[in-house]
């Protein structure tokens, strides 16, 4: 009998995936489940991107690429970052990764040592809480508060920073809150990072999913920040390419040289034909992205309006991504209990806020990356189920 390592015992299974597995099993058993638990676009990948992958395969592009990624994709990413984000990166300052998840892992592994600390938003995508633990790094939570519109409180960062702090994680537009960090906030965060000589790990995977006049700003574009920032992005969300597993990191060359060594031993390289499709996505698929954004916006507005009409719950209007963070504190139950109840009673799959850190307790996350008609039905089911719970 063999025991797993202590490291693995401390690494929990994703709370999002747990809920999805339960919902999928109920669906296999015949239940009509409405899936609002997973951050997966319901759109097909744009045809122009699929055609590019097919053409690449037909041309025999089926072999290893450079560990760094193909020259063509690295060049296209650098061009995109200049065009969309106002950051001057050279192709050699780009590393192609197997999704943003791997970029997260590589950056934390490359720049921290056991006992170091990383400032991490809370609530946040769970990888930023659990991956540091894997490397014996301490994630120190800074709180994103609903009453502050989930903006970063730099005064709190000042109270939390210590000589052991090496990195700060920034996620905007945010998961699970859907909130975009404002320019004034980012300017304060930039000054804080420079003052304390911190690396900023900026996860910008939802950057194109922006609504209502909000504007995404890459912190690396601010004065003095490119040289201390690792910008993470990818293709999963904006281009509906979740199964293609393609992402990238952009940072100073010496950063990339460190991260590629982690990447080399995990994945060697991203798939060759997927990288070819990524070039086409960046250069030619913007019209498809805007069609998706317009539909997400329609869903967002309906969902938020419907939620705020239900007695006992409320939510802020998210400015980005495709999530709504719903306040369920009035029921006096844990977020897991509310999510469990909605799954069993309404056949509506959501994620308890506690899956995103202790500051997510009292909330549940819903995704509007699902069919509009299913959102309408889901809001009706949720209203009826919570009315029973309130009675």
ABEGO torsion letter per residue (X at the ends): XBBBBAAAAABBBBAAAAAAAAAAAAAAAGBBBBBAABBBBABBBBAAAAAAAAAAAAAGBABBBBAAEBAAAAAAAAAAAAAAAGBBBBAAABBBBBEAAAAAAAAAAAABBBGBBBBBBOBBBAAAAAAAAAAGBBBBBBBBBAAAGGBBBAAAAAAABBAABABBBBBOBBOAAGBBBBAAAAAAAAAAAAAAGBBBBBBAAAAABBBGGBBBBBAAABBGAAAABBBBBBAAAAAGAAAAGBBBBBBBAAAAAAAAAAAAAAAGBBBAAAAAAAAAAAAAAAAAAAAAAAAAAAAAAAAAAAAAABBGBBBBBBABEABBBBBAAAAGBBAAAAAAAAAAAAGBBBBBAAAAEAAABGBBBBBAABBAAAAAAAAAAAAAAAAAAAX
